């Protein structure tokens, strides 16, 4: 078992890369600690499999180092790195029995047969393959073959890490949860460094203790599922994590607050003076983000006195309601080209027409050029009020 260090790592498939866009993996420094359960999450084409192949030795990086603990392994072939890799499609020997498939890596190391038998039986029990040991691999289902493929990685006790490259893609959906749960149990039992590549946020969050989110060849955030959900470090993380993703609106600064969107119909969100002053010091593309789960709706009448000192609400038109069974997603057009989504409980009344919407200060996040700003959320110091385009309270 080992910690995996990526030092100034970068990779391009071009002979003479000259700009960021030429790199499949853009320069990064990252550490996978020994014994951790990690996920590498991102959309197709973001560099996940390229990075995994560099770690395993199937691909040599253009720049930088891969270290296992303190040892540079750039020049080592895969078989000398003690890495087990489980691919999207099961890799098994169809003419062999399940037992012989599991025993193959140990026999290849010339382990004594009594040790081979003991270890194979142990792994077969963990993966619930005991009843299939004498069956030929060609007669197995896809999920059984994938368990055998996983078992071949686990059977060796000298493995530094196991790398999973979208291993459940070909598995029936109703079986995926069983294998995810099994992988988690295996990690807890054997304490092996595991890196799980996937484009599915549910797979990532149910397997991993920490998730690295990749976007355009970079790891844009590394954290727990909760950290990625509550404090996305990049607008892509906000968009990619969650169902639906984070609401994001371009903002422009004014003396009382920020306009959400563009044009005369854009509502004004009033902010504390200290926060406005901080935002005014930043030059670039500013955005406000908030999760649909934290948007508050009220379908009551819109009339409200400006003298009321409690909650003030932004008005908007409901344009779509999606009933997804366990919850509903409501689209609200607030003007300025902005449509915000709110996620409400399954038994909540279905809103229609015009509604009031509030963006709680605690859950407001501000982004500069797509990256999270380290600023305090808007507090009650001045307001979390939203006023209309004429300066009146909505």
N, C-alpha and C positions, 0 to 999 in steps of 0.2 A: 504494500500500500504506500501511496506517496501523495505529497502535495504537488500540484502542477502549476508552474509559474510561466506566464507568457510575458517576456520582456521585450519591449519595443517591437512587437511582432507586427508584420505587415506582409501581405501577399498580393501579387498581381500575376495574371495569366499573360500579360504583355511583356515583351522583351525589354522595352525601355519606357516604363510608366513615367509620366511627367506631372500628373495632377491627381487629386483625390479620386476623381471619377474613374481613373484607370485601375484602381485597386479593388479587389474583391474583399480583402480584409484591410481596413485602414489601421494605421499605427495604434497599437493598444498595449496596455499593461494590465495584467489581470492575474488573480491567484484563485485556484480551486484548492481549498484546504483539505488535508488528509482526512478521510472518513466522512466527508460531507455528501449530502444528496442534493445535487444541483440540476437545474433545468436551463437549457439554452433555448430561448423562445423568440420567435420572429416569423415574418412572412416568408414565402418562397422567394429565393433570390437574394436574401439579406446576408448570406455568408455563413450560415450555421454549419452546413455539412462540410464546407471548405475548412472551417476552423477545426472541426472534429477530425477531419482527415490529416490535418497538420499535427494535431496532438498525437494521433495514433501512428504517424510515420508513413502513411500512404501518400503524403504530399509534403515536399520540402518547402518551407517558407522562403519568400524572396528576401526578407529582412528579419532581423531579430532572433531571439532565442526561445526555445522551449526547454524548460528545466523540470526534471522530476526530483523534488527536494533540491539538493545542491548540484545535481549532475546535469550538464547540458546534453540533450539527446538528439540534437538536430541531425547528426550523422548516423544515428542508429536506425537500422531497419525495424519494421513493426515487430518481428519475432523477438528482438532483443530488448524491447521496451516493456515487456510483460503487461501489455494492454490487451484487454478483451473488448471486441467491438461487436455489437448486435445491430444488424442492418434492418432496413425497412422490410425487406423480404427475407424470410427465414433461410439460413444457410445450413443445410443438413445433408448428410450422405444418405440418399434415399434407399440404397441397397443394404445399408447397415440397420441393425436393430437400434432401438432407443438406447439400450445399455451400451452398445459399442460406440454410438455417437458420443455419449457422455464420457466414455472411457478414453476416447481417441487422444485428447490433449495430454492425459497422464501417461498413456502408453508411449506417446511421442517423446516424452521426457524420460522414458525407460524407468518409470516408477514400478516397484514390486507389485505383483498382482493382488496381494492381500490389501495393500493400501488403495489400489485402484478400486477394488470391490467396495471397500468401506466408504470411500469418498463418493462414489457413484450412488450408492444406496442413500447416503445422507442427502445429497442434492436432489435425488429423485423424490425423497420424502418431502422436502421443502417445497418442491414445485408440483407436488401431487402427480407424479409420473410413475409411481411404483407399479401400478397395474399395467403399464404400457411398456415396461422394460424389454420384454421379449418380442414386441411388435416391430415390424419393419417401418422405418420412417416414411416410406412411400404411402403407407396406409393411414397416416395421421391427418387430422384436420389442420387448418392453417394456424389456429391458436395453439394446438399441441406442438406443431413444428416450431413455432416461435418460442415456446417454453423450453424445448430441447436446445434451441439455439442459445437461449439465455443460460441454460444449464451448463453448456460447454464453456461459457465464460466464467461461471461461478465455481466450476469443479476444481480449478487450479487454486492452490492456496498461496501462490506467489504473485498473484495479479496485483499490479500497482493501481489500476483503475479499470472500471467497465464503462464503455461509451455506448450509448444507445442512440441510434440514428432513426428517429421516427418509427420505433419498433411495433407500434400498434396500428399502423395505417391499414394493413390488410386484414385486421381482425374485425369480426362482427361487432357492431356497437354494443350489444348486450353482454359481450364477453370482455370488453375493454376494462370495465370497472374492476372485474375480478383480477385481471393481470396487473393493473395499476396497484391495487391493494397488495397483491403478492410481491411486487417489486419493492414496495415500501417495507413489508415485513422482512424481506431478504436483506435490505439495507440495514435495518435495525439489528438483525441477527448477526450479520457478518462484518458490519462496520467498514465496508469497502467504499472508496471514493467512487461516486457514480455521477456521470454527466449525461443528462437525458435531453436529446434534441427533439423539438416538436414545434409545430405551428399552432397547437391547440392550448389555449390558456387554461382550460380545465385540467388537461393532463399535466401541465406544468405545475399548477398550484396544488394538485392532490398528491403529486410525487415528491416535489422538492421542498427543502427547507429554505433555499434561496434560489431566486430566478435571475438569470442574466437576460435582459431583453436586447436583441440585436436589431439594428436598423441601418441600412445602407453601409454594411461592413463594419459597423462599430457597436460596441456594447454601450448603450445609452443609459442604462440603469441596472444596478445589481442590488437586489434587496429581497426582503420577505414578501409574500403575496400581499400582506396588509400594507406594507410600505409602498408597493407599486400601485395599489388601489387608492390609498389616501393621499399620497404625495408623489404623483408622477413627476420624475425629474425632467421629462421631455414631453412635448405635446404628443409625439407618436405613442409613448407609453400610455398617456391618458386616453388616446383614441383606441389603441389596440387591446388594452386591458379593460374588462368590464363589458356588461351586456345590458343596454347599449354603452358605447364609449362615452368619454367625457364631453360635455358641451364646451366648445371653444368659440370665443368671439373676439375679433380684432377690436382693440379699444384705442381711443384718442383722448388725450388729457385736456381738461378744461379746469377752470378755477375752482368749481365746486366738486368735481369728480371726474368720471370717465364716461365717454359715450360708448355704447355698445353697438357696434356696426357702423354704418355710414349713412349720410343723408340727413335731411331735416326731421325724418320720423324716428331717428335713432334715440332711444331713451338714455337718460343720464343717470348713472349710478353714483351716488354721493359717497365719498370716502373720507376717512380722517385726514387732517392736514399733514400729519407726519408721513403717512403712507403716500399721499399725493406728492409730497416733496421728494421722497425717495424715488418714486417712479419718474418724476420729472428729470432726475439726474441721469436716467438711462436713455441712450440713443439707440433706436432700432425698432423692430416690429414688436409691439406690445400686444399681448392677448390675455384675456381672462378665461379661466377654466373652472368648471364646477361639475361634479358628478350628477347624473340624473337622479340618483338615489337621495341626494341632499337638497334638490329643488323642492320647495314647498308650494303647494297649490291651494287656492281657496276659490270655490266656484260661486261664492255669495255675490250679492250686488256690489258694484264697484264704488258706490258713493261712500266717501269717508271724509271727515272734516280735517282740514289742514292743521287744526289746533290739537288733534290727538297726538300724544307724545309716544304712543306705542308703535307696533309694527306698521310699516308702510309697504305697499305692494306695487309691483309692476303689472300693468295689464297687458293681456295678449289674447289672440284668437286661437282657439283649438282648431288645428287643421287635420289631425289624424289621431286615432286611438287604436293601438294594437293590443289585442287581448292575447297574451302568451300563456294563459293557463294559470301559472302561479303568480303572475304579476301582469300589470298593464303598463304600456309605454305611451305617453301623451306628448304629441308635438304641439308647441305653442309658438306662434309667430308674434314676436314682440316689436316688430318694426326694424327699420335700419338694415334689412336683409338678414336678420338673425332669427333662427328658429331653434328654440331650446327644447330639449326632451326632459320629461319628468317621469320617474318610475314610481308607480303607486301600487298599493296592495291589491291582491286579486278581488277582495270583497269591497273595495272602495267604489263609491258611486262613479259612473262614467261621466266625466266632465264634457260639456259642449258649449258652443258659443264663446263668449268672452269670459276669461277667468283672471284672477289675480295670482301673481307668481312672486315668490320671494327667494332671494339667493342668500342664505345664511352666511354671515361674515366668516364664521369659523371654517367654512369649506371653500371659500374663494381662494384660487391659486392664480398667481400672475406669472407670465412667461415673457422673456425677452429673446427674440430670435429663436423661438421654440424651446428654450431652456428655462427651467424653473428659477424664478428669482428668490433669493433668500431674504424675504421680507415678511414682517408680521402680517397676519391676516387682518382685514379691516375689522376694527372693533367698534364698540359702542361709543368711542371717544367723541365722534361727531355724529355718525349716522351709519346705518346700513340702508338708508332710505334710497328709493329710486324715484326720480322725478321725471316728468314727461318733458317733451321737447320744448315746452314753453316755460319750464322752470317750476311748474306746479307739482305738488306731491301727487303721485299716482295712487 
